[in-house]
């Protein structure tokens, strides 16, 4: 059957192309590929160790009673200290626990600055690990579909779409998953021992989630229970990571769309502009020049200089650079040096 033969041919081409691309990448980055196959790379182990030291130092200082005290003048508990540290990391700042002494302000200043540097490294590594894992899973699933030769055209089209927007799709999924969990928690969680519930309605809980994981923290709604503070300490950090990742994914997608160098169609006017020779036809050189200048990848002057340089090297004006041109250039250079 012709359709089956075409589908099989496309599957073979796609698989071969993917294999060639993978082989090339593994050949040029073999060492990195082996390291990335393991989650706990040297860089991530280093970040984990530094994070542990940073967290231990923060807990020790904020529970000492010398740096920060609660509203009743007591030393902070571990839960309260974690709650405060999460606000520092996520830049939320509800304002319900703040340093009052000079030592507390000085320590918090240094701790905030160090946290910003450390947190940027964590965001980079977490994002890299998640995207690599998801891309690997999708590639494996796609290859299985291609091997089975099921709906090849749809699978290839789906691959191109998901590959192009995979970062944005994954970033949005993680962000809204955290917001959904946050909303549900502060709607239904109750501390049975203290007989206190968070008790927010759906709108308040969603508002609290977005305000918190976007790092705004107006302070009009704060956790009422110890469980709520623990939850916000953990999910506040996770939420800000997903928010930063989402903003980066949106910016990256928009930038790629703006710099896209692919045309799906041309108008008569655009064809006329691309036709530099005005012969009614656009050859490969003219089309390449039009694409590079149209999308602001190369200026027209630079492209003209490149063409002029080529014409200077093309001694016999054949339209191609050959060994004869190179020999002629050497001969001209020797002649000029002898005359000099």
Secondary structure, DSSP 8 states (H G I E B T S, - for coil): -HHHHHHHHHHHHHHHHHHHHHHHHHHHSHHHHHHHTSSS-HHHHHHHHHHHHHHHHHHHHHTSSSS-B-TTS-B--HHHHHHHHHHHHHT---SSS---SHHHHHHHHHHHHHHHHHHHHHHHHHHHHHHHHHHHHHHHHHHHHHHHTSSHHHHHHHHHHHHHHHHHHHHHHHHHHHHHHHHHHHHH-EETTTTEE----HHHHHHHHHHHHTT---SSS---SHHHHHHHHHHHHHHHHHHHHHHHHHHHHHHHHHT----S---HHHHHHH-TT-SS---HHHHHHHHHHHTTSS-HHHHHHHHHHHHHH-TT-SSS--HHHHHHHHHHHHHHHHH-
